[in-house]
C-alpha cells in the first residue's frame, strides 16, 4: 500500500514501458463513490477570468466537472445520463472561449463544480509574488512598482509533442480498479493523475493526451534512450504449490511498489509543498500546492481534491523545468528579504551585479530601472564586484 502523502490509499502496480515512457498504474482498494468526475470538451484557445480585472489566455482543451453528494451516498457520473454517448461539449465556435474563474460552481447545481485541470496549479505558479516589490527600493523601476510582474509568461508543450507518449497511452493496459497513473519520462517523474473512481479513469484516460508538460520532460523523452522494463524473477527453489507461486509473485509486486515509491517517485512524493485551499466541496476540499523551489531537484506544482481525512481523491501535477524552478526560487528569495537587492544577493551568495544578471537572464530585467541595470551590466563586464 502506498503511504506517501499524495498517494495515500492507492496501490502501485507494475509499470508498462514504451520507449522512454514508463506508465505506472495506481489502483484503489476501495473506490470513492460520493464524488465523480467527467470531462467537458472545449474547442480551441480560451481566456480565463481571474477576477479583479485580471485574465490570462491559454489553450484549454477541456475542463473537469465534479459532482458530489452532501450525505455520502453514491454520486452518478454525469456522463451516465441519457446522452448521445459523447463527452459534454460546448457549442463550437471559431472565436476563443471565455471562462469565468479557475474553479466555479455550476449554476443551479449546488453540488457541482467546474474547474480547469492544471490551470489551478499553473495560476498558483504564475501568481507567485505577482504584485512585485513590496518596498519601493530605489533600484526598482516604476513599472515594477506599478504593475508588478505583469505580464507573466511561461511556456509548456502539449503531450502530443512528447515523443512516444501518445503511443504509450494508446496501448496502455488499464487495470481493474485503476484510478490513476504516474508518468515517467526517461525514468524521471513527469506527472501524476488520480481520480476517485475506476469508471472516471476510463473516461478521462484520453484527456492525458491533451495535458501540458514542461520543456524538461520533452527533452528527456526526445534525447534519452528507451528505458529498461523491470522484469520480476522468481527462483524455482521453494515453489511447490500454486499458493507458493502466488505468494512469491505478491512479494515481487510489493518489492517493485516500494522501490518505485521510495526511489523512482521520491522527487514527487518525498518533497514538502505549500498548500493553498481553493474551495470547499462538502466533505472534500479543492487545493493547489507549490514546491520549495530547490534548484537542481525535482519540483512539481499541482492541484488536488482531498477528503476530510486528507486522502487524495483527485490529483494532477506538472513538473517544472529548471528555468522555471530558478525563477520561482529567485522570486521566493526576493520576497523573503523584502525585495532588497543587497540582502537577497548575500543570502544567495552573490554580488549585486551577479544578482542583477540573474534577474535579467530569468526574464525579470524590466523590474530594474534601466540606469541601474546598465550600471550592473558594466560592472559584470569589467569584473568589478
Secondary structure, 3 states (H helix, E strand, C coil): CCCCHHHCCEEECCCEEECCEEEEEEEECCCCCCEEEEEEECCCEEEEEEECCEEEEEECCEEEEEEECCCCCCCCCHHHCCCCCCCEECCCCCCCEEEECCEEECCCCCCEEEECCCHHHHHHHHCCCCCCCCCCCCCECHHHHHHCCCCCCCCCEEHHHCCCHHHHHHHCCCCCCEEEEEEEECCEEEEEEECCCHHHHHHHHHHHHHCEECHHHHHHHHHCCCCCCCCCCCCCCCCCCHHHHHHHHHHHHHHHHHHHHHHHCHHHHCCCEEEEEEEEECCEEEEEEEECCCCCCCCEEEEEEECCCCCEEEEEEEECCHHHHHHHHHHHHHHHCCCCHHHHHHHHCCCHHHHHHHHHHCCCHHHECHHHHHHHHHHHHHCCC
